[in-house]
């Protein structure tokens, strides 16, 4: 089973600080076959970072966008269409709980974004939370993309900065895989280098989704290397 470590910078870092992050990360990161590392910077960084990361020649590494427009290119002021970021990123995060909470995005918005992303050749990282998991998972039935990832992220873990207990994550993973058996599932919620191994060992879980801990290059590299050590030893 392929493993993933995903870092989501959210609304942080300028273009210069983003390049500084990658320069430090490149010195610490140890690539491992079977593990893909994905980082999602802000939109303002994507163009310069895509070129910078290519120059660094990081192995088993991809960039992601944090969001995408539910519409194609056209008269949609302020929107970034999937076609516009094709070639800069391989993945796009869709349906994050913060987008639902603060920007009032609906399930239909999420479905439209998934369709736009897949049509542009991007791989969606679709976020799932309770109590809407079943409807969110059912919406994936019409998405034709073998490399779509499901990111389970309980909102309580993000708001309290306390990760969900591994046993509950295991139960959620089993539920998700009963509905979407062919999809890879990752867990996100207050992960640190000290606790990440508890989660990467869970049966059926393909990886982790890191927020705050991805902002520090040294901490994120530590997380990636710990997961890499597990993958190598498996």
C-alpha positions in Angstrom: 0.0 0.0 0.0 1.4 3.4 -1.0 1.8 5.9 1.9 1.3 9.6 1.9 2.3 12.6 4.1 0.4 15.7 3.2 1.2 19.2 4.5 -1.3 22.0 4.3 0.1 25.5 4.9 -3.3 27.1 4.9 -3.1 30.9 4.9 0.6 31.2 5.8 4.0 32.2 4.2 5.1 34.7 1.6 6.9 33.7 -1.5 10.3 34.3 0.1 9.5 32.5 3.3 8.1 29.6 1.3 11.4 29.2 -0.7 13.3 29.4 2.6 11.1 26.6 3.9 11.9 24.4 0.9 15.6 25.1 1.0 15.7 23.9 4.6 13.4 20.9 4.0 15.4 19.7 1.0 18.5 19.4 3.3 16.6 17.2 5.9 14.2 15.2 3.8 15.1 11.5 3.1 12.9 10.2 0.2 11.7 6.6 0.5 10.1 4.4 -2.2 6.5 3.8 -1.4 6.0 7.2 0.3 4.8 10.3 -1.5 5.1 13.7 0.3 2.6 16.4 -0.8 2.7 20.0 0.3 0.0 22.6 -0.3 1.2 26.2 -0.3 -1.0 29.2 -0.8 -2.0 30.3 -4.3 0.4 33.2 -4.3 3.4 30.8 -4.0 2.4 28.2 -6.5 3.9 29.6 -9.7 7.4 30.4 -8.2 7.4 27.3 -6.0 6.6 24.9 -8.9 9.7 26.0 -10.7 11.8 26.1 -7.5 10.8 22.6 -6.4 11.6 21.3 -9.9 15.1 22.8 -9.6 15.5 21.1 -6.2 14.6 17.7 -7.8 13.0 16.3 -4.7 12.1 12.6 -5.1 8.7 11.3 -4.4 7.4 14.8 -3.8 4.4 16.7 -5.2 2.7 20.1 -4.8 -1.0 20.6 -4.2 -3.4 23.5 -4.4 -5.4 24.3 -1.3 -8.6 24.8 -3.2 -10.0 25.2 -6.8 -12.9 27.0 -8.4 -16.1 25.0 -8.9 -16.3 26.7 -12.3 -14.2 26.5 -15.5 -12.2 29.4 -16.8 -14.3 32.4 -17.6 -16.1 35.4 -16.0 -15.7 34.4 -12.3 -13.8 37.2 -10.6 -11.3 36.1 -8.0 -11.7 32.4 -8.9 -8.8 30.1 -9.8 -9.9 27.5 -12.3 -8.4 24.0 -12.4 -7.0 24.5 -15.9 -5.0 27.5 -14.6 -2.9 25.5 -12.1 -2.4 22.4 -14.2 1.3 21.9 -14.6 2.0 23.7 -11.3 0.5 21.0 -9.0 -0.5 17.4 -9.1 -3.1 17.5 -6.3 -5.8 19.8 -5.0 -7.5 19.8 -1.6 -11.3 19.9 -1.8 -14.0 20.3 0.8 -11.9 21.1 3.8 -14.0 21.8 6.9 -12.6 25.3 7.1 -14.0 26.0 3.6 -17.3 24.7 4.7 -17.3 26.6 8.0 -15.9 30.0 7.0 -16.8 30.2 3.3 -20.1 28.3 3.6 -19.3 25.9 0.8 -22.0 23.3 0.1 -21.8 19.6 -0.9 -22.7 20.7 -4.5 -19.7 23.1 -4.5 -17.5 20.2 -3.5 -18.9 18.0 -6.2 -18.4 20.7 -8.8 -14.8 21.3 -7.7 -14.0 17.5 -7.9 -15.3 17.4 -11.4 -13.3 20.4 -12.5 -10.1 19.1 -10.9 -10.4 15.6 -12.5 -11.3 17.1 -15.9 -8.0 19.1 -15.6 -6.0 16.0 -14.8 -5.5 16.9 -11.1 -5.9 14.4 -8.3 -8.4 15.5 -5.6 -7.7 15.2 -1.9 -11.3 15.1 -0.6 -11.9 16.0 3.0 -14.4 14.1 5.0 -15.7 14.8 8.5 -18.6 13.9 10.8 -21.6 14.0 10.8 -21.8 14.3 7.0 -19.4 11.5 6.1 -21.9 9.2 4.4 -23.2 11.9 2.0 -19.7 13.1 1.4 -18.5 9.6 0.6 -21.5 8.8 -1.7 -20.7 11.9 -3.8 -17.4 10.3 -4.8 -19.2 7.5 -6.6 -19.4 9.6 -9.8 -15.8 10.7 -9.7 -13.6 8.8 -12.2 -10.1 9.1 -10.7 -8.2 6.1 -9.3 -5.7 8.3 -7.4 -8.3 10.3 -5.5 -7.4 10.5 -1.8 -9.8 10.7 1.1 -8.7 12.8 4.1 -10.6 12.1 7.3 -10.3 15.1 9.6 -12.6 15.4 12.6 -13.2 19.1 13.3 -12.9 18.6 17.0 -9.2 17.5 16.6 -8.4 20.7 14.7 -10.2 23.1 17.0 -9.0 21.6 20.3 -5.4 20.7 19.0 -5.9 17.2 20.5 -5.7 14.4 18.0 -8.6 11.9 17.8 -7.8 8.7 19.6 -6.2 6.1 17.3 -9.0 3.6 18.0 -11.6 6.1 16.8 -9.5 6.9 13.7 -9.3 3.2 13.0 -13.1 2.8 13.3 -13.6 5.8 11.0 -11.1 4.4 8.5 -12.9 1.1 8.4 -16.3 2.8 7.9 -14.9 4.9 5.0 -13.3 1.9 3.3 -16.6 0.0 3.6 -18.2 2.8 1.5 -15.2 3.5 -0.7 -13.1 0.4 -0.7 -10.8 1.3 -3.5 -9.8 4.7 -2.2 -6.7 5.5 0.0 -7.6 7.2 3.3 -5.4 9.6 5.3 -6.0 11.1 8.8 -5.5 14.7 9.7 -5.8 16.4 13.1 -3.2 17.8 15.5 -0.3 15.5 14.4 3.2 15.9 15.7 6.4 13.9 15.3 5.9 12.4 18.7 2.5 10.9 17.9 2.6 10.3 14.1 3.7 6.6 14.3 0.6 5.7 16.4 -1.5 6.6 13.4 0.6 5.5 10.4 0.5 2.0 11.9 -3.3 1.8 11.8 -4.8 -0.9 9.6 -6.2 0.5 6.4 -4.8 4.0 6.8 -2.6 5.1 4.0 -1.1 8.3 5.5 -1.5 11.5 7.4 -2.6 15.1 6.7 -0.6 17.7 8.6 -1.6 21.3 9.2 0.2 23.4 11.8 3.2 21.0 12.0 3.9 21.5 8.3 4.8 25.2 8.7 8.1 24.4 10.3 10.4 22.7 7.7 12.4 20.9 10.4 9.3 19.5 12.1 7.7 18.4 8.9 10.8 16.7 7.6 11.0 14.9 11.0 7.4 13.6 10.4 8.2 12.6 6.8 11.3 10.8 7.8 9.6 8.9 10.7 6.9 7.7 8.3 9.6 6.9 5.8 11.4 4.7 8.4 8.1 2.9 9.0 7.5 2.3 5.3 11.1 1.1 4.8 10.8 -1.4 7.7 7.4 -2.7 6.6 
